[in-house]
Every structure is written in C-alpha cells, then in structure tokens.
Amino acid sequence: MTHKVRRAQRALLLARRQAIPLEQRRAWDRLITERLLRAFPVRAPLVVAFYWPMQAEFDPRFVVRAWRDAGARAVLPVVRAQKTPMEFREWWPGVPTRQGAYNLPEPLGTDVLRPDVLLVPPVGFDAAGYRLGYGGGFYDRTLAAMSPPPLKIGVGYELSRMDSIGPLPHDIPMDIVVTEAGVHPAPPPA
C-alpha cells in the first residue's frame, strides 16, 4: 500500500470512527475494558504503557486505573525528537505534564521506565496484527528499538478492521488486538 493510499485510508477510518456517537463509543469502551481486565490480569511490578486518547480512540484510562489499583505502574509515551524512539515516563493522576506531540500530555520529571505491556491505538488494523497509525512512525520506531519487546496490545473498534494494511518493512505487528468484539491474537509470523 503506497503512502498516498495509506493517507486516504487513514482519513476514511478516522472519519468513520469520529462519526460514531459518543454513547456508542462509551459502551464499546466498557466492553473493551472488561475484555482487557479479564484477559490480562496485570499486577505489580509490571509497567504498563498507555496513550492519552484523541480523535475518538478507545479510552484506556479506566483499565489503567484498575491495573494501577492492582499495583502496576503506568507510563505515557514521550516524544523526545522526531524520528527517534519514544521514552516512557511514569504517570499517575495529578502528575505534572506538558503538551507534547499531537498536543498530548507528557509527564514531567518522573521516572523513565521500560514497559512490560504496551497498549497501542490503531487507526486501522488487520488480522495479522499490523496497525495503521497516524503516520508518524513513533510506535514502530520505538518497538524496533526495544529488546526484548513488551507485550504489544492494539486496542480499537471493529470498524477499524481492514483486510490488510499493506504492511511495509518497518511495520511491527501487535501480539494481540482487543476490540468490543473480542480478544484477537495475531497469528505467528510465517
């Protein structure tokens, strides 16, 4: 899939997601949160990376609160510079933040931690676990630099499912994609 086709597909999927009424998205968010809590009983001392929701994405803050209550530590991504891997800084309610990339909050002055589990928002995804993101390459670049890799969980809505994203050589698949319809493990690489 060419960059031009990806841009068009991204715009279509974002418009489709943003057209869903808020109450419907909230209902799907509750289902996804329940699925995540049942499938992944995260406990201390695990570190869970999540994202701050934007553009009608699944809101992971409720599942992260439950995991934090169980003793896990939560981290948010911080973009240090363009075309470099992100770092993950510890987050908790009330931590000082600044507006970072995409105007998303980035914790200030907290510990940089390596996540064991990474929640990743797809604009689109396919059955092989590949995700179409916003086009900045932040997650793929970061995941390529992490060894061993964390458990990679894509979380989104079924309406974002695609036949194939047309993965490029730098695309890194998720291990699992969780939607309101279920928990979908990606097949092992061929």
N, C-alpha and C positions, 0 to 999 in steps of 0.2 A: 504494500500500500504506500503510495507516494506521500510526501509531506503535504501536498495540496489536498489529496483525498482525505488524509487524516484530519486536516483542519476543518474540512467540510463535515466530516463525520462527527468530530468533536462538537461543532456548533449545533448540529442536529440533535445530538444526545443531550447536550446542556439545555437546549430549548425544551426538549421533551420532559426532562427532569423538573425544570422550573415551572412547567405548566401544571404539574400535579398539585392539587390543593393541599394546603398546609396540614389540615386534619388527616388526610390520607397518608402524607409523609410521616406524620407523628405516629400513626397506627403502625406503619411499616417499621419505623424506628423501634417501637416497643417489641415487635416480633423479632427483629434482628438482635436487639439487646438480649432478649430471652435466649435466643439460639446461641449467642456468644457465651453467655454465662453458663449454660448447660454444657456446651462442647469444650469450653476452655476454663476450667476452674483455677484461675490464676491466683497464686498465693505468694507470700513473702518467700524468698527475697527477690522474686522476679521483677524485672524492669520492663514496663510496657510503654511503647511509643505510640502516641496517637496524634491526631491532627485536629485543629480547630475547624469546625465545619463552615463551609462557604458555598454559595451558589446551589442551595437546596440539597446538599450532601446529607448522607446519614450522619446523625449527631452521635458521636461516640462518647460524649462526656458522661452519660448515665452509666454505661458499662464500666468506664474507667473509674467512676466514683465507687462502684461496687468492688472492683478489684483493689482499689486503694484501701477501702474498708477492710478487705481481707489481708492487707499487709503488703501488697505490691507497691512499687514506686512507679510514678508516671513521669514521662518525659515528652516534651514537644520538640519538633524539629526547628533548628535554627540555621538559616542560610548565611554562611559566613562570607561567601563571594560567589559570583556567577561561575558556573562550570566547575565547581568543586563539590565534594561530598558535604552533606549537611552534618551538623553535630546535634546531639540530643541533650537538652538541659532539663533538669528536674523541674516539675511543675506541681503546684498544689493550689487550691483556691486561695486567692489573695496575694499570690506571689507577684512581685513587681515585674511588669512586662514592658516591652516597647513594640511598636508596629514594625514588622519586618516585611519580608517578601509577601506579595499579594495583600498587604495590609493586615497580616495575621499576627496575633500576639506571640512574642518570643520572650521566654523568661530571661530576666537579668540577674547575673551574679550567682546563679545556682550551679550545682554540680553538673558537670558533663558526664553522662552515663552511657554505657553501651546497652541498647535494648536487647532483651531476650525474645520479645514478641513485638511485632510491628504491625499496627493497623494502618492500612493504606487505602485512600479513597480513589476508586476508578471513575473516570468519566464514562468509559466503556470497558467491557471485559469479555473474554471468550472462555470456552470450555477447557482450554489448555492452561488457563490461569493467567494468561497475558492480559495486561491492563493498558488501556489508552488513557493517558493522563492529560494534563493541561498543556503539555508540550515543552516544558522547561527542562525535563530530564533529571530533575532533582532526585527522585526516588531511585531511578535506575543507576545513576552515578553513585549514589550513596550505598546501595545494595552491592554494587560491583566491588566496592572498597571494603566491605565487611566480611571478615573471615574468622571464625565460621559465621555463616549468615544467621540472622534471627529467624524465628518462625514468621513467615510473611502471610498476613491475612488481609485480603482485599474485602472491603465491606461496601455494599452498594445495593441498588434496587434492580430487580429483574428487568425493568425497562431499559437498563443499560447493557443488557446482554447482546453480544454480536456473534455472528458466525465465526469470524476471525478478525483480530485487529490488524492482521498482516504484520506479524512481529518482525522487527528489524534486528540486526545482530546485537545491538546494545540492550534490547528489551529483556527484562528479567521477570519470569513468571512468578505469580503468587503460589504459595503452597496450597492455599485454601481460599475460596471465595464464599462469603456468607451474605445471603440476601434474605428478604422476607419469605422466600420460598424454601429455604433450606441451607444446609452446610454442604458445599460442593468442593471436595478435594480435587486438586488438579492431577491429571494423570502423570506418572513418572516420565521424565524426558526419554524420548526414543533413542 
